[in-house]
Amino acid sequence: MTVRVLGIETSCDETAAGVVADGRLVLSNIVSSQASFHERFGGVVPEVAARKHVEMITLVLREALDSAKVGPGDLDAVAVSAWHGLFGALIMGVAAAKALALAYRVPLIGVHHVEGHMYANVIAEPDIDFPHVCLTASGGHTMIVYVRNHGDYQVLGETRDDAAGESFDKIAKFLGLGFPGGPLIDRLSKAGDSRAFAFPRPMIRDESLDFSFSGLKTAVTNTLKQYLAEGQQFSTADVAASVQEAIVEVLVKKAVFAARRRGVSTIAVTGGVAANTRLRHLIREVAEMEGFRVVIPPNALCTDNGAMIAAAGFHKLIRGKTSGLDLAPLASAPLSEGS
C-alpha cells in the first residue's frame, strides 16, 4: 500500500509544498521563492517573509496537490517544518498544516527543518548507508551530524557564529552583487582566480568539528577596504573565487575528518550551500581519494522545499511519531526536537 505524505515548508523565504510517496518518490515539489522581494534589503526581512507566505500558501498547496494528482482522500499525513527558522514564517506553515490535517482527518507531523534537509539525501539515495555523516549547510545553519539511523542523530559540530550561506550573502552584499549571495558568488567565481587572495580558513586546523565564518567575513571586508583606501584595483571575480575556496575548503575538510573519526563509509551533503558547484566538485574529489561514498541531492532538493519535509514526515509516521493540533513552532530548537 502506497503512503502519500504532503510536506509544507515555510521556515524562511520559500513557500513550498510537495507530495512524496513512501518517503522516496517525489510526486510534486512546488516552491515559490521570495528572493526578488528581499533583494532590495540585501537579506530576508522576517515580517515580509511571513506576509508573503500568507499570500502564497493556498496557491502553492493547490498546485502541489494538483501536480501530484492526489485529492484529500489520497493523503495519509501532513508534515510541516515546525522547528528551526523564522518564527513568523513557521507559524504560517504550521497553521496551514493543522487546517489540512483536521479537514482531511489525517495525522499531523512536525519536522525539524534541518532534519528535513537531511531527508533530501534519502530521496536522492533511498539505499543510503546507516550510519553516515551529514554536512548540512545553508544561510541559517552549518552543522555536521552523525546519523545513526532514521530519527537517531548526534550533532558533532555546528557554527559558532555566521553560517556558511550567511557568509556568502554578507560578502556578496559588500561586493554589491545582490541577494541571495551564494549562487551569485558561485557563478562569478568561475571567471576568477581562487588563489588571488589568501583569505583565512577559520578553524580548519582545529580538531573541533565546529565552524566559525565571521572572521572570514571581517578579513574580506578589511582587505577590500584597504585596497580601496590605497586606490588599488581588484577583480571582483577573484574575490568571489577566493572567498568561495576558503569556505568550501573548511566545509570539506571538517566533513571528511568527521567521517574518518566516526569510521563511516558515506558522507552526505545537503542544504542550500550543497548546490555550490565548487563544494560538490571538491568533496567528491577528496572523498574519492579517501575512499568515501558521497551523496548529494539534486539542486532542487538542496534548497528549502516541501518534498524533503514530506520524506522526513513519512519516516516519522511509520515510527509513530505524530503531533497533536497543539503543535507549536519554535524558531530555535535542537535537532533532536520531535525526532
C-alpha positions as CSV (number, residue, x, y, z in Angstrom):
1,M,0.0,0.0,0.0
2,T,1.4,3.4,-1.0
3,V,1.7,6.0,1.7
4,R,1.4,9.6,0.5
5,V,2.6,12.5,2.6
6,L,2.1,16.2,1.9
7,G,5.1,18.3,3.1
8,I,4.9,22.0,3.9
9,E,8.0,24.2,4.2
10,T,7.8,27.9,5.3
11,S,10.8,28.3,7.6
12,C,12.4,31.2,5.7
13,D,11.6,32.9,2.4
14,E,10.3,30.0,0.3
15,T,6.7,29.0,0.3
16,A,6.9,25.3,-0.6
17,A,4.8,22.2,-0.6
18,G,5.4,18.7,-2.1
19,V,3.9,15.2,-2.1
20,V,6.1,12.2,-1.6
21,A,5.1,8.6,-1.9
22,D,6.7,6.0,0.5
23,G,9.3,8.5,1.6
24,R,11.2,8.4,-1.7
25,L,9.1,9.0,-4.8
26,V,8.5,12.7,-5.4
27,L,5.1,13.3,-6.9
28,S,5.3,17.1,-6.7
29,N,7.6,19.7,-5.4
30,I,6.4,23.3,-5.7
31,V,8.4,26.2,-4.5
32,S,7.5,29.9,-4.6
33,S,10.6,32.0,-3.9
34,Q,10.5,35.4,-2.3
35,A,14.1,36.3,-3.3
36,S,13.1,39.2,-5.5
37,F,11.1,40.8,-2.6
38,H,14.1,40.6,-0.2
39,E,16.8,41.6,-2.7
40,R,16.3,45.3,-2.2
41,F,17.0,44.8,1.5
42,G,20.1,42.6,1.0
43,G,18.7,39.9,3.1
44,V,15.5,38.3,4.4
45,V,13.1,40.5,6.3
46,P,11.1,38.3,8.7
47,E,7.9,40.3,8.6
48,V,7.9,40.5,4.8
49,A,8.6,36.7,4.6
50,A,5.6,35.9,6.9
51,R,3.2,38.2,4.9
52,K,4.3,36.6,1.6
53,H,3.6,33.1,3.0
54,V,0.1,34.2,3.8
55,E,-0.3,35.4,0.2
56,M,1.1,32.3,-1.5
57,I,0.4,29.2,0.8
58,T,-3.0,28.4,-0.7
59,L,-1.8,28.6,-4.3
60,V,1.3,26.5,-3.6
61,L,-0.7,23.9,-1.8
62,R,-3.3,23.6,-4.5
63,E,-0.5,23.3,-7.2
64,A,1.3,20.7,-5.2
65,L,-1.8,18.5,-4.8
66,D,-2.9,19.0,-8.5
67,S,0.6,18.2,-9.8
68,A,0.7,15.1,-7.7
69,K,-2.7,14.1,-9.0
70,V,-3.9,13.4,-5.4
71,G,-7.1,14.5,-3.6
72,P,-7.8,14.8,0.1
73,G,-8.7,11.2,0.3
74,D,-5.4,10.1,-1.1
75,L,-3.2,11.6,1.6
76,D,-2.1,9.7,4.6
77,A,-0.5,12.5,6.6
78,V,0.5,16.2,6.5
79,A,4.1,17.1,7.6
80,V,5.3,20.6,8.2
81,S,8.6,22.3,9.1
82,A,7.8,23.4,12.6
83,W,11.1,23.8,14.3
84,H,14.1,26.0,13.4
85,G,13.5,29.0,11.3
86,L,11.9,32.5,11.3
87,F,9.1,32.3,13.9
88,G,6.5,34.3,12.0
89,A,7.2,32.2,8.8
90,L,7.0,28.9,10.7
91,I,3.6,29.9,12.1
92,M,2.1,30.3,8.6
93,G,3.1,26.8,7.6
94,V,2.1,25.2,10.8
95,A,-1.3,26.8,10.7
96,A,-1.9,25.6,7.2
97,A,-0.8,22.1,8.1
98,K,-3.1,21.9,11.1
99,A,-6.1,23.1,9.0
100,L,-5.4,20.4,6.3
101,A,-4.8,17.6,8.8
102,L,-8.0,18.5,10.6
103,A,-10.0,18.8,7.4
104,Y,-8.6,15.7,5.8
105,R,-8.6,13.7,9.1
106,V,-5.0,12.6,8.7
107,P,-2.1,12.7,11.2
108,L,-0.1,15.9,11.6
109,I,3.6,15.6,11.8
110,G,6.0,18.3,12.9
111,V,9.5,18.1,11.4
112,H,12.7,19.9,12.4
113,H,13.9,22.0,9.4
114,V,17.4,20.6,9.4
115,E,16.0,17.0,9.7
116,G,14.1,17.8,6.5
117,H,17.3,18.8,4.7
118,M,18.8,15.5,5.8
119,Y,15.9,13.6,4.2
120,A,16.7,15.2,0.8
121,N,19.6,12.7,0.8
122,V,17.2,9.8,1.5
123,I,15.1,10.9,-1.5
124,A,18.2,11.1,-3.7
125,E,19.6,7.8,-2.4
126,P,17.0,5.6,-0.8
127,D,19.7,3.0,-0.1
128,I,21.9,5.4,1.8
129,D,24.1,3.7,4.3
130,F,23.5,4.0,8.1
131,P,25.3,5.2,10.0
132,H,26.7,8.1,7.9
133,V,27.9,11.6,8.4
134,C,25.9,14.5,7.0
135,L,27.2,18.0,6.4
136,T,24.2,20.3,6.2
137,A,24.9,24.0,5.3
138,S,22.6,26.8,4.4
139,G,22.0,30.5,5.1
140,G,20.6,29.7,8.6
141,H,22.8,26.8,9.8
142,T,26.0,24.9,9.3
143,M,26.5,21.6,11.1
144,I,27.9,18.1,10.9
145,V,25.6,15.4,12.1
146,Y,26.3,11.7,12.8
147,V,23.2,9.9,11.5
148,R,23.0,6.6,13.2
149,N,19.6,5.7,11.8
150,H,16.2,7.3,11.0
151,G,15.4,9.7,13.8
152,D,18.7,9.0,15.6
153,Y,21.1,11.9,15.3
154,Q,24.1,13.4,17.1
155,V,25.3,16.8,16.2
156,L,29.1,16.7,16.0
157,G,29.8,20.3,15.2
158,E,28.0,23.5,14.3
159,T,28.6,27.1,13.6
160,R,29.6,29.3,16.4
161,D,28.5,32.5,14.6
162,D,27.7,33.0,10.9
163,A,26.5,30.1,8.8
164,A,28.3,29.4,5.6
165,G,25.4,30.6,3.4
166,E,25.0,33.7,5.6
167,S,28.7,34.5,5.0
168,F,28.2,34.2,1.2
169,D,25.2,36.5,1.4
170,K,27.0,39.2,3.6
171,I,30.2,39.2,1.4
172,A,28.1,39.4,-1.8
173,K,26.2,42.3,-0.3
174,F,29.5,44.1,0.5
175,L,30.6,43.5,-3.1
176,G,27.4,44.9,-4.4
177,L,26.4,41.6,-6.1
178,G,22.9,41.3,-4.8
179,F,20.9,38.6,-3.0
180,P,21.0,35.7,-2.4
181,G,24.7,35.8,-2.5
182,G,25.7,32.2,-2.7
183,P,24.6,31.5,-6.3
184,L,25.9,34.9,-7.4
185,I,29.4,34.2,-5.9
186,D,29.3,30.7,-7.4
187,R,28.7,32.0,-10.9
188,L,31.1,34.9,-10.7
189,S,33.9,32.7,-9.2
190,K,34.1,30.7,-12.5
191,A,35.8,33.8,-14.0
192,G,38.1,34.3,-11.1
193,D,41.4,33.0,-9.6
194,S,40.8,31.3,-6.2
195,R,44.5,31.9,-5.3
196,A,44.3,35.7,-5.8
197,F,43.6,36.4,-2.2
198,A,44.9,34.3,0.8
199,F,41.8,34.6,2.9
200,P,41.8,32.7,6.2
201,R,40.3,29.2,6.6
202,P,38.7,29.6,10.1
203,M,39.2,26.6,12.4
204,I,40.5,24.4,9.6
205,R,43.3,23.0,11.7
206,D,41.2,22.8,14.8
207,E,40.2,19.2,15.8
208,S,36.8,20.6,16.8
209,L,34.1,20.0,14.2
210,D,32.6,23.4,14.9
211,F,32.7,26.2,12.3
212,S,33.2,30.0,12.5
213,F,32.9,32.2,9.5
214,S,32.6,35.7,11.0
215,G,36.3,36.2,11.0
216,L,36.5,35.4,7.3
217,K,33.8,37.9,6.5
218,T,35.8,40.5,8.5
219,A,39.0,39.6,6.8
220,V,37.4,40.0,3.3
221,T,35.9,43.4,4.1
222,N,39.0,44.8,5.8
223,T,41.2,43.6,2.9
224,L,39.0,45.2,0.3
225,K,38.6,48.4,2.3
226,Q,42.4,48.7,2.4
227,Y,42.6,48.2,-1.4
228,L,40.1,51.0,-1.9
229,A,41.8,53.3,0.6
230,E,45.1,52.8,-1.2
231,G,43.5,53.3,-4.7
232,Q,44.3,49.7,-5.7
233,Q,42.2,47.8,-8.2
234,F,40.9,44.3,-7.6
235,S,38.9,41.8,-9.6
236,T,35.5,41.1,-8.0
237,A,35.6,37.6,-9.7
238,D,39.0,36.9,-8.0
239,V,37.5,37.9,-4.6
240,A,34.5,35.7,-5.2
241,A,36.6,32.7,-6.2
242,S,38.9,33.2,-3.2
243,V,36.1,33.6,-0.7
244,Q,34.3,30.5,-2.1
245,E,37.5,28.4,-1.9
246,A,38.1,29.4,1.7
247,I,34.6,28.4,2.8
248,V,34.4,25.3,0.8
249,E,37.8,24.0,2.0
250,V,36.7,24.3,5.6
251,L,33.4,22.5,4.9
252,V,35.1,19.7,3.1
253,K,37.9,19.2,5.5
254,K,35.7,19.0,8.5
255,A,33.2,16.7,6.8
256,V,35.9,14.3,5.8
257,F,37.5,14.5,9.2
258,A,34.2,13.7,10.9
259,A,33.7,10.7,8.6
260,R,37.2,9.4,9.3
261,R,36.7,9.9,13.1
262,R,33.4,8.1,13.1
263,G,34.5,5.3,10.9
264,V,31.6,5.6,8.4
265,S,31.8,5.0,4.7
266,T,29.3,7.6,3.5
267,I,29.3,11.4,3.6
268,A,26.0,13.2,2.8
269,V,25.8,16.9,1.9
270,T,22.7,18.9,2.0
271,G,21.2,22.4,2.5
272,G,21.3,25.4,0.1
273,V,25.1,25.6,0.1
274,A,25.2,22.0,-1.2
275,A,24.1,23.4,-4.5
276,N,27.5,25.2,-4.8
277,T,29.4,23.8,-7.7
278,R,32.8,24.0,-6.1
279,L,31.7,22.3,-3.0
280,R,30.1,19.5,-5.0
281,H,33.3,19.0,-7.0
282,L,35.8,19.3,-4.2
283,I,34.1,17.0,-1.7
284,R,33.7,14.3,-4.4
285,E,37.3,14.7,-5.3
286,V,38.6,14.4,-1.7
287,A,36.2,11.7,-0.8
288,E,37.2,9.6,-3.7
289,M,40.9,9.8,-2.7
290,E,39.9,8.9,0.9
291,G,37.6,6.0,-0.1
292,F,34.3,7.6,1.0
293,R,30.9,7.5,-0.9
294,V,29.3,10.9,-1.3
295,V,25.6,11.5,-1.5
296,I,24.4,15.0,-2.7
297,P,20.8,15.7,-3.7
298,P,20.0,17.4,-7.0
299,N,19.8,21.2,-6.6
300,A,16.0,21.3,-6.4
301,L,16.2,19.3,-3.2
302,C,19.1,21.2,-1.7
303,T,17.3,24.5,-1.2
304,D,14.2,24.7,1.0
305,N,11.4,22.5,-0.4
306,G,8.3,20.6,0.7
307,A,9.4,17.2,-0.7
308,M,12.2,16.9,1.9
309,I,9.7,17.7,4.7
310,A,7.3,15.1,3.3
311,A,10.0,12.4,3.2
312,A,11.0,13.2,6.8
313,G,7.3,13.1,7.7
314,F,6.9,9.6,6.2
315,H,9.7,8.1,8.2
316,K,8.3,9.7,11.4
317,L,4.8,8.4,10.5
318,I,6.0,4.8,10.2
319,R,7.7,5.2,13.6
320,G,4.5,6.5,15.2
321,K,6.0,10.0,15.8
322,T,3.0,12.2,15.1
323,S,2.0,15.6,16.5
324,G,-1.2,16.9,18.0
325,L,-3.1,20.0,17.0
326,D,-1.3,21.8,19.8
327,L,2.0,21.6,17.7
328,A,3.9,24.8,18.5
329,P,6.5,26.2,16.1
330,L,9.9,27.1,17.6
331,A,12.4,29.5,16.0
332,S,15.4,27.6,17.6
333,A,15.3,24.0,18.6
334,P,17.8,21.2,19.0
335,L,17.9,18.7,16.1
336,S,16.5,16.0,18.4
337,E,13.3,18.0,18.8
338,G,10.4,15.7,17.8
339,S,12.8,13.1,16.1
